[in-house]
Amino acid sequence: MTRYFIEFSYDGSNYHGIQKQLNSLTIQEILETNISKYTGLAVTLTLAGRTDAGVHAKQMFAHFDIDLDFDQNNFCRSLNMMIPMDICIECLYLVTKESHARFDALSRTYKYYIVSKKDPFNYSFLYTLKAKLDIDKMNKCCLKLIKHKNFKCFSKSNTDVKTYDCNVKIAEWEVIKNGYSFKITANRFLRNMVRSIVGTMIEVGTYKINDDDFQKILDSQDRSKAGYSVPASGLFLTEINYKNIFKKSWRK
């Protein structure tokens, strides 16, 4: 068996998340169906991670094993003609049999976009919020995220995980045209973690709570203490980082 990674991107607006589910249209289902058609063998993808319904990815990875010498040169071009326009295969990589799309990922980066003015052309990729935000106070709380380890307070309830510990390496807010962006990089993320962090930080930025309150929320390990979860539309998985695992590549 030979193992391959695929790098792909997608607009998650029309899908019930990335991971395959019964009675729901997902990105994994579409990719597995069409890769199986292309190769002529049943293919199962192992995803680098999960994104919820409506969340987008500028960079996502998955791996699959296959006992077949298929046409790698035309893989990306052919698959992109087969799959919907809101999903794109960016690259096919040959890797060792031990390489793993999920466990070999060193870090993942998300970005969340907020605008203060209604945008009829990009509304499905943004969160419209008219309130002015104090990002200096919000960035002060970002330093607390980097120093903290247990993020249970920002995790979706009844999540089946062994640990709520995450190593946040980067967390920062920036002013962008007509709004704000939030960037966060960590070794792993819990379900709904980024969206609930953003919602809680909006409460900081609108002076509903202060940075001491934010620290108390972190220490509480209680989701009910944190702020609301912002809409999925503004959230993008932008980067997954690996180190020296790609042996050969075929780009679109």
N, C-alpha and C positions, 0 to 999 in steps of 0.2 A: 504494500500500500504506500502511496506517495501522498504527502500532506501539502496542501496549498492554503495560503491566506488570500482572501479577497479584501480589498479596500473599497468602500462604497460610501455614498452620501444619499441623503433623502430629505424630502419635505414630508414631515409626519402628519400633516393636517388631515389626510384622508384615511389614516390607519389607526387601529386599536393597539398602538405600540409596536415594538419591533419583534417581540418574542411570540412564537406561534401559539395560538389559542384555538379552542373549539368554538366554532360558530362566529368567529370574528376575523376580519381581514387584517393580516399583519405583513410586515416587510419580510420577515423570515420565510413565511409561507410562499410568497411570490418568488423570492430568490431560489429557494430549494426546488420549487416546481420547474423553473426555467433552466437552472443549471443541470438538473436531471434530464431535461429534454435535450439540452445541448450535448451532454456527454453520453447519453443513452443508458446511464446507470443511476440508480437511486442515490441521491446525495443528501446528507444531513449536515447542517451547519452548526458549529459551536461558536456562539457569539462572544465578542469581547466584553459585552455588557448589555444592559437593558435600558431602553428609554420608554417612557410612558406614552399613552395616547396623546397625539398632538405635538410631541416634542420632535425637534429636527436634529439632523446630524450632518455636519460638514465633513466629518471623517469618522467612519466606523469600520471595524474589522471583524472578520469571522474566519474560521478555518474549516476545511473539509478534507476527508481522506478518500482516495480513489485508486482503484487498481486498473488503470487504463491510461494509455498514452494518447490523450486527446489533443486537439489543435489549440495549443496555448496562444499562438500568435494572433488568432482571430477571436479569442475568448471574450475580451472586453467589448469589442465592436459588435460582435454578434449578440451577446447578452443584452447590450443596451438597445438593440433593435427589438428584442423580445419583451422586455419589461416596460412598465409604465414610465411616462416622462418624468414623474416625480421621484424616481429612484435612478441612480447612476452608478455603474461599476467603474471605479477609477483605475484599479490596477489588480493584477494577479501576481502573486509571489510564490515562488518555490521555497519551502522551508524544510528543516529537518523533521523527522517523525516525532521528536520530543517537543517541538515548539507548540505553544498553546496560546490561542488568541486572548483568552481571559487571564490566565495565570502569569503569562510573560509580560503583560502590560505593566510598565513601571509607573505610569501616571495617566490621568485623564483630565481634560480641561473642558469646562463648560463656560458659556457666556449667556448672559440674560440681557435683553434689550427693552428699555422703557422709553416711550416718547410722550411728550406733553401735548402734542397736537394730533388730531385725527388724521390718519393716512389711509385713504381708501385703496391704495395700490399695494401696501405692504402690511395691512392689518393682521394677516395671518402669521406674521413673523415678529410681531411686536406686542407689547402690553401698553395700552394707552392709559396714562395716569396724569391728570392735570395738576396734581399737587407738586409744589416745588420741594426738592429734597436737599437736605444739608449733607452733602457727601463727605465733608470733613468729619462729621460725627460718625457717619457710616464707616468711613475708612478706619476710624479709631476702633470700632468694633471688629473690623477685619483682622486687626492685630490679635484680638482675643481668639478668633477662629484658628489662627496659625499656632497659637500656644496651647489650644485645647485638644483633647483626644477623643472623648466620648461624645458622640453626636446623637444620642438617643432622642433628645428633645426635638430634633428636626426630622426624625424618621417616621414614616407612615406606620400607623398602629398595626399590630399583629404581623409584623414582618419577621419571617423565619430566617434569622441570621445568627451566627455564632458569637459575633462581637459587633458592637456599635462604634468601635475605635476606627478613626480615619486620620491619616497624616496629611493635613492641609499645608501645602507648600506656598501657594499664592492665593491671595484674596484681595481684590481691589475694585473700587468704583472709579469710573471716569465720566466726565461730561462729554457727550457727543452732540451732534447736530440735533436740535429739538428734543434732547433728552439725556439719558444716562445708560451706561453699560456696566455690568458686573461680571468680573472674571474670577473663576476659582479653579485651582488645580490641586488634585489630591491623588493619593495612591488608589483610593476606592471611594465610592459614594453609596449612601443608603437610599432606599426608595423615597422619592419626594424631597430629598434632603436640600437640593439647591433651591427649589421653589419655596420651601418653607423658610430657608435662610433669607431669601430676598424679601419675602413678605414681612418677616420680623424686622429686617433692617429698614424697610420702608417706615415702620412705626418709629424707629430711631430717627430717621431723616425727616419725619413730620412732627417730631417732638412729643409723640405719645408716650414714649419710654426713653430713658437715658442709657448711657453705656453701663452703668452699674446694674440697671434692670436687665440689660442684655447678658451680663455675666451671670446673674442669678438664674436666668433661663437656661443658659448652658449647663450650669451646675445642677439644675433640677432634674435632668434626664426625663422630663415630662413634656410630651408633645402638646398637651393642653395649655401649657404656660407660654408657648411660642406663638408667633403671629400666624396670619392666614397664609395659605399656599397660593402664590400668584398663578395666573393662567399658564398653561403649557405653551401657548403660542410664541412667547418671547424667548424660549429656552433652546439653545443649540449645544450639542456636543461638538466641540471644535477640533479636538486633537487627542489622539491616543499615542503614547510614546513607547517604543520598543528599542532594544539595543542589540544590534548585530545578529539578527535572526533571519534576515532575508538573503537568500542565496542567489536568486535570479528573479527578474521581474518583467512583466509584459504590461505596458500601459495602454490606455484606451486610445 
